[in-house]
Structures are given as structure tokens and as C-alpha cells.
Amino acid sequence: INQAETLTRKAVDAVVETAKVSAFGVRVDAYGVVGNGVKDDTDAFHAAASAAATAGVPLVIPAGFSIGISSYKRLPEGLTMHTNGSSFQQLTRMGRAPVVGLGPRSTVVGGLRVETLGGDACQGVLIADAPDVTVYGGIEVRSSTPGAGKANIRDNGVRVINSPRFTADRVYVENYDWAVWVDESPGFQIGWVEVSTYSLAVRIKELVEAR
């Protein structure tokens, strides 16, 4: 078993990988996510997301987790993610890259909560070129300091661009100069928007059939 190239070791590894995925979903901690808001969970989290999307089952984040993110990678197409009220914590400054990016035909259940470090270049949640994204439980993005993203009007707390039929029941953004930006995304629906400490709270542009 200790020898990586033996048939026995490969069989054991295959069983372990299969056990990580069930019809109920893929738990992020099965892929090494610690979720304490301090450890860098980026690679482990995206590995779990990829496994869930490939298997066609939900990605499950246990309640109370704070997933540490240090670099950007968009989540896979068609992913269903159950957050159970957990959050994402930006660990290092990432320039203009967002902390979380949702892919096409994604569904989030349990809310999407993101804590960012702020600074002149800083984005929270990005939905770009991603039609049919739905977030149940609201999107909340909070910068630790006021004036986040002030160097560029396209560095937003929540940015939706070229993503038709985006739906969220609630959006809350705190401490972003350009808080919520929706562009070229016809058919979008946001039930409630609340913004705290901003230069421009909400910008909506070039839409058709928006509500």
C-alpha cells in the first residue's frame, strides 16, 4: 500500500476518491478545506468544486466555515453549491481579481457571503458571461475598510456583466465606492439591494426586461 505504483495502492486510492463523492454531494472538508478563515483553502476548495460539478452533485460547505481564498479561479459551469450560511474570507490582496466568481448555470443555496480586504483594487463577487445564475439566501460582500475598489469604477462589490437571467433575492454591499454594477444582463432580477458607505451605490446599464 505504501508503494504509489502498486495495484493495491491504486485500488485504495480509487476507493478513497469514490468515498468523497455521494449522491448527497461533495463536502469541501473531504478535500482538505479547513474553513477557519486563516488557512489558505483555495486549491482544496476548487478541487472539491470541480469534483462536484463533474459528478453532477451539490458542493456542500458545512455551516460555520470561513473559507480562506488567496487567488481567483472561476467556479465550474453548472455547479450547485450549498453554503449553509458559511463565508469566504480574502486572505491576501489579489489586485482586481474577485474573491468568488460564479460560472454559467450555477445555483447557490444558503447565501453567498464574502469578506474582502479592501484597498484601491478589490472585487467581491463576479458573474461574467454566465447566464442563468441563481443565488438563494442573498449575496453579502463586506470590505474591511471603506473605499474598496476606488481606483476603478469596475471594481465592485457585486458585478454582473453579460449574464442574462441572473437572480438574487437580496444583495448587500458594504464599504465599496462602486458597490453594485449590472451591465448587459437582460432579464436580471434582484429582490432587494442595500448598500452602506459608497460613492455610487447601484449602476444598471443596457438592460432589457430587467425587474
ChimeraX attribute file (.defattr): number of C-alpha atoms within 10 A of each C-alpha:
attribute: neighborCount
match mode: 1-to-1
recipient: residues
	/A:1	12
	/A:2	7
	/A:3	9
	/A:4	10
	/A:5	9
	/A:6	10
	/A:7	11
	/A:8	13
	/A:9	14
	/A:10	14
	/A:11	11
	/A:12	12
	/A:13	14
	/A:14	11
	/A:15	11
	/A:16	12
	/A:17	12
	/A:18	10
	/A:19	11
	/A:20	17
	/A:21	20
	/A:22	13
	/A:23	10
	/A:24	10
	/A:25	21
	/A:26	27
	/A:27	22
	/A:28	26
	/A:29	18
	/A:30	16
	/A:31	19
	/A:32	14
	/A:33	24
	/A:34	19
	/A:35	24
	/A:36	15
	/A:37	18
	/A:38	14
	/A:39	16
	/A:40	21
	/A:41	26
	/A:42	18
	/A:43	16
	/A:44	18
	/A:45	26
	/A:46	19
	/A:47	15
	/A:48	23
	/A:49	25
	/A:50	18
	/A:51	23
	/A:52	27
	/A:53	21
	/A:54	13
	/A:55	15
	/A:56	16
	/A:57	20
	/A:58	25
	/A:59	25
	/A:60	21
	/A:61	25
	/A:62	16
	/A:63	14
	/A:64	13
	/A:65	21
	/A:66	25
	/A:67	26
	/A:68	25
	/A:69	25
	/A:70	16
	/A:71	18
	/A:72	15
	/A:73	15
	/A:74	15
	/A:75	19
	/A:76	20
	/A:77	17
	/A:78	21
	/A:79	26
	/A:80	24
	/A:81	25
	/A:82	23
	/A:83	22
	/A:84	18
	/A:85	18
	/A:86	19
	/A:87	22
	/A:88	24
	/A:89	26
	/A:90	26
	/A:91	21
	/A:92	13
	/A:93	17
	/A:94	18
	/A:95	15
	/A:96	19
	/A:97	18
	/A:98	25
	/A:99	28
	/A:100	24
	/A:101	19
	/A:102	24
	/A:103	22
	/A:104	21
	/A:105	18
	/A:106	22
	/A:107	20
	/A:108	23
	/A:109	18
	/A:110	18
	/A:111	23
	/A:112	24
	/A:113	22
	/A:114	23
	/A:115	21
	/A:116	26
	/A:117	20
	/A:118	24
	/A:119	20
	/A:120	17
	/A:121	22
	/A:122	27
	/A:123	30
	/A:124	32
	/A:125	24
	/A:126	23
	/A:127	24
	/A:128	20
	/A:129	16
	/A:130	23
	/A:131	23
	/A:132	18
	/A:133	24
	/A:134	22
	/A:135	22
	/A:136	16
	/A:137	19
	/A:138	23
	/A:139	22
	/A:140	22
	/A:141	27
	/A:142	23
	/A:143	23
	/A:144	15
	/A:145	14
	/A:146	19
	/A:147	22
	/A:148	29
	/A:149	26
	/A:150	21
	/A:151	15
	/A:152	14
	/A:153	14
	/A:154	18
	/A:155	28
	/A:156	30
	/A:157	35
	/A:158	27
	/A:159	22
	/A:160	22
	/A:161	19
	/A:162	18
	/A:163	23
	/A:164	24
	/A:165	19
	/A:166	26
	/A:167	20
	/A:168	21
	/A:169	16
	/A:170	18
	/A:171	22
	/A:172	19
	/A:173	27
	/A:174	23
	/A:175	23
	/A:176	34
	/A:177	25
	/A:178	29
	/A:179	33
	/A:180	26
	/A:181	21
	/A:182	22
	/A:183	18
	/A:184	18
	/A:185	26
	/A:186	21
	/A:187	17
	/A:188	24
	/A:189	18
	/A:190	15
	/A:191	11
	/A:192	11
	/A:193	16
	/A:194	14
	/A:195	21
	/A:196	15
	/A:197	16
	/A:198	19
	/A:199	14
	/A:200	14
	/A:201	20
	/A:202	17
	/A:203	12
	/A:204	13
	/A:205	12
	/A:206	11
	/A:207	16
	/A:208	12
	/A:209	10
	/A:210	15
	/A:211	11
